Amino acid sequence: MVQVDPATGLPISEVEKKSNIEIFNRLDGQRTQSDQLINDLGTEKGQLILNKIREHLLKRVNKLIDEDGECKALKRLLVDMGVTINVGDMAVERLMKLVMKK
């Protein structure tokens, strides 16, 4: 019967191969860096950085919407229907939520 590594679900013979060990170590290091980044973004300075990113991203998205003829036409249709939403703001908020996994 093949022995299985409980952490990966792979056969132990596969886990113990040098190339796989290097991959697992690299992925573990990336996970540690990702966890550290998430923790850093939770601080006051991290929130300042996220707010600046949000501001710049919102300016860029709104500029792209305003410069695209098709987007301008669709935006005008929404306004004519009485819908007063900021499409750029909604897009940026959804993106930020995806980034922060909230």
Buried (B, 14 or more C-beta within 10 A) or exposed (E): EEEEBEEEEBEEEEBEEEEBEEEBEEEEEEEEEEEEEEEEBEEEEBEEEBEEBBEEBBEEBBEEBEEEEEBEEEBEEEEEEEEEEBBBEEBBEEBBEEEEEE
